[in-house]
Amino acid sequence: MAEICPKCGLPKDICQCGVISKEQQRIKVYVEARKWRKAMTIIEGIDDKSVDLGRLAQKLKAMCACGGTAKNGEIQLQGDHRDKVEECLVKLGFQEENIDVQ
């Protein structure tokens, strides 16, 4: 017996809740200067209820080859990785139109 999605009531095989939630998110990517003028890429606007921020941070850190963390509803990556982050988020299923890179 297939598992049923609690949101839409469809079997998990054909459930589209995850895809729809990714399409509706407005993501903001920007760089902040931190201590000793070190660059820190901040990704905010990702709904932490529909996406596991810890796992997403792990994937972004691996793709950008940098350190970072996920806390307070945002992902922080060491260094200026705005272009790479946008590419990676699109590969992971987020809409390119909804990603605002500053």
C-alpha positions as CSV (number, residue, x, y, z in Angstrom):
1,M,0.0,0.0,0.0
2,A,1.4,3.4,-1.0
3,E,1.9,6.1,1.5
4,I,-0.6,9.0,1.3
5,C,0.5,12.7,1.4
6,P,-1.1,14.5,4.3
7,K,-1.4,17.8,2.4
8,C,-3.0,16.8,-0.9
9,G,-4.3,13.3,-0.2
10,L,-2.5,11.7,-3.2
11,P,-0.1,8.8,-3.1
12,K,3.5,10.0,-2.4
13,D,4.6,8.6,-5.9
14,I,2.6,11.3,-7.7
15,C,2.4,14.0,-5.0
16,Q,3.3,17.5,-6.3
17,C,3.3,19.4,-3.0
18,G,7.1,19.7,-2.9
19,V,7.3,21.0,-6.5
20,I,4.6,23.5,-5.9
21,S,6.1,24.8,-2.7
22,K,9.5,25.3,-4.5
23,E,7.8,27.2,-7.3
24,Q,6.1,29.7,-4.9
25,Q,9.1,30.8,-2.8
26,R,10.9,34.1,-3.3
27,I,14.6,33.6,-2.6
28,K,17.0,36.5,-2.0
29,V,20.7,35.9,-2.4
30,Y,23.2,38.7,-1.4
31,V,26.7,39.2,0.0
32,E,27.5,40.7,3.4
33,A,30.9,41.9,4.7
34,R,31.5,40.2,8.0
35,K,34.4,40.4,10.5
36,W,37.7,41.5,8.9
37,R,35.9,42.3,5.6
38,K,35.3,38.7,4.8
39,A,32.5,38.0,2.3
40,M,29.5,35.9,3.4
41,T,26.8,34.8,0.9
42,I,23.3,34.9,2.5
43,I,20.4,32.9,1.1
44,E,17.0,33.8,2.7
45,G,13.4,33.3,1.8
46,I,13.4,29.5,1.6
47,D,10.5,28.0,3.6
48,D,12.1,25.8,6.2
49,K,8.9,23.8,6.7
50,S,8.8,22.5,3.1
51,V,12.6,22.2,2.6
52,D,15.2,20.9,5.0
53,L,17.6,23.8,5.3
54,G,20.4,21.7,6.8
55,R,20.5,19.3,3.8
56,L,20.1,22.1,1.3
57,A,23.0,23.9,3.0
58,Q,25.1,20.7,2.7
59,K,24.4,20.4,-1.0
60,L,25.2,24.1,-1.6
61,K,28.4,23.9,0.4
62,A,29.5,20.8,-1.6
63,M,28.6,22.5,-5.0
64,C,30.4,25.7,-4.1
65,A,33.3,24.1,-2.3
66,C,33.1,26.3,0.8
67,G,32.1,26.3,4.4
68,G,28.8,27.5,5.8
69,T,25.8,27.0,8.0
70,A,22.0,27.0,8.1
71,K,20.5,29.0,11.0
72,N,17.8,31.4,11.8
73,G,15.9,30.5,8.6
74,E,18.7,31.4,6.3
75,I,21.8,29.7,4.7
76,Q,25.2,31.4,5.1
77,L,28.1,30.4,2.9
78,Q,31.7,31.6,3.3
79,G,32.8,33.7,0.3
80,D,31.0,35.4,-2.6
81,H,29.2,32.6,-4.4
82,R,26.1,34.4,-5.8
83,D,26.3,33.1,-9.3
84,K,27.1,29.5,-8.3
85,V,24.2,29.5,-5.7
86,E,21.7,30.7,-8.4
87,E,22.8,27.8,-10.7
88,C,22.7,25.3,-7.9
89,L,19.2,26.3,-6.8
90,V,17.9,26.1,-10.3
91,K,19.4,22.6,-10.6
92,L,17.7,21.6,-7.3
93,G,14.2,22.6,-8.7
94,F,13.7,26.2,-7.7
95,Q,12.3,28.7,-10.3
96,E,15.0,31.0,-11.7
97,E,12.4,33.9,-11.9
98,N,11.9,33.6,-8.1
99,I,15.6,33.9,-7.3
100,D,16.7,37.5,-6.7
101,V,20.5,37.9,-6.8
102,Q,21.9,41.2,-5.6
